[in-house]
């Protein structure tokens, strides 16, 4: 079981899809890019977001990662406990097998095999459920980022929002075009505000 590692990679990949894309809102952008090299950048129509920094500082991602890692840890502990309990039953059966009648031995062995099968089925079902929850959170992460960048772009009129990361396709980016902190602040503000209605409803009850 290593769902926490899977979570990290899946979210990174999902975030890469969300951020490493071109937002092309103006029909003029292709003409502008063709007429003069760097015209878009010079006109402040292109900005970029540092992907790694966004991951580290987006509260939704941090909370989600912690939540799923905790669930994975609890599941691993539960499976370990149940597995050890079953091992003890098997060991006890092996010690007492010679004192049992053939029918008792066959019955006990069948019960132990059934418990083992049930435990494996529970493990697979739990891992699948956790994986589905992980995928749902990744999708929510993607939508949150995409939605906010769409809104941010409408307010600022950029034609391209690029994702920048070490080892990525962009070899250099002028720091003056970096809007990472603004995106982080906006995302965290929306995430914080999204939790307020639920808290208010609870107090009313």
C-alpha positions, -999 to 999 in steps of 0.1 A, spaced: 0 0 0 15 33 -10 -15 56 -17 1 86 -2 29 84 -28 3 79 -55 -16 109 -42 14 132 -45 23 121 -81 -14 121 -92 -19 156 -78 13 168 -94 3 155 -128 -32 169 -124 -18 203 -114 5 202 -143 -25 197 -166 -43 225 -148 -14 250 -149 8 241 -178 -15 252 -205 -22 283 -227 -52 304 -219 -61 320 -253 -89 344 -248 -83 369 -276 -86 363 -313 -59 389 -318 -33 369 -299 -21 348 -328 -17 379 -350 1 398 -323 25 370 -317 32 367 -355 39 404 -361 65 411 -335 87 388 -314 80 393 -277 51 417 -284 28 398 -261 53 398 -232 62 434 -238 25 443 -236 21 424 -204 -3 399 -221 17 369 -209 24 358 -173 35 326 -156 29 306 -125 55 286 -106 39 252 -103 61 239 -74 54 270 -53 17 268 -61 16 232 -48 34 240 -16 13 269 -7 -22 261 -19 -41 253 13 -66 230 -5 -38 208 -18 -21 207 16 -53 199 35 -63 172 9 -29 156 10 -29 155 48 -64 141 49 -57 113 24 -24 104 39 -42 101 73 -68 78 58 -42 57 41 -22 55 74 -54 44 93 -62 18 66 -27 4 67 -28 1 105 -62 -16 104 -51 -41 78 -19 -48 98 -39 -54 129 -64 -77 112 -36 -95 94 -17 -102 126 -49 -114 143 -55 -139 114 -18 -150 116 -23 -158 153 -54 -178 145 -35 -198 119 -6 -204 143 -31 -216 170 -48 -239 145 -14 -254 134 -6 -261 171 -40 -278 178 -45 -294 144 -32 -328 155 -57 -329 184 -86 -322 161 -107 -347 142 -104 -345 104 -138 -328 102 -128 -302 128 -96 -295 110 -113 -292 76 -139 -269 91 -114 -247 109 -92 -245 78 -121 -235 57 -131 -208 81 -95 -194 82 -94 -194 44 -127 -175 43 -113 -149 67 -82 -145 46 -103 -140 14 -126 -116 32 -96 -96 44 -81 -94 9 -114 -83 -5 -117 -57 22 -82 -45 14 -89 -42 -23 -123 -25 -18 -108 0 7 -79 8 -16 -103 13 -45 -125 36 -25 -95 56 -13 -82 58 -49 -116 70 -61 -116 97 -34 -81 107 -44 -92 110 -81 -122 131 -70 -99 154 -50 -75 157 -79 -104 166 -102 -116 192 -77 -81 206 -75 -79 209 -113 -113 227 -114 -104 251 -86 -72 262 -103 -87 263 -138 -117 283 -126 -96 308 -107 -71 313 -135 -101 319 -159 -115 345 -136 -81 361 -130 -75 363 -167 -108 380 -173 -99 406 -148 -65 412 -162 -68 405 -199 -39 382 -204 -37 360 -235 -14 333 -220 -9 320 -185 21 297 -185 32 271 -160 69 273 -150 88 245 -133 124 234 -131 131 209 -159 100 221 -178 97 235 -213 103 271 -202 141 277 -197 139 313 -185 111 335 -172 113 371 -163 104 375 -126 84 406 -134 59 383 -152 55 360 -122 19 361 -108 23 330 -86 18 347 -53 -13 365 -66 -28 332 -78 -20 315 -45 -35 344 -25 -66 343 -46 -70 305 -44 -65 304 -7 -90 333 -2 -116 314 -22 -109 282 -3 -112 299 30 -144 316 21 -159 284 7 -157 269 42 -176 298 60 -212 289 49 -209 254 62 -196 267 95 -224 292 97 -251 265 90 -237 244 119 -239 272 144 -275 279 134 -285 243 143 
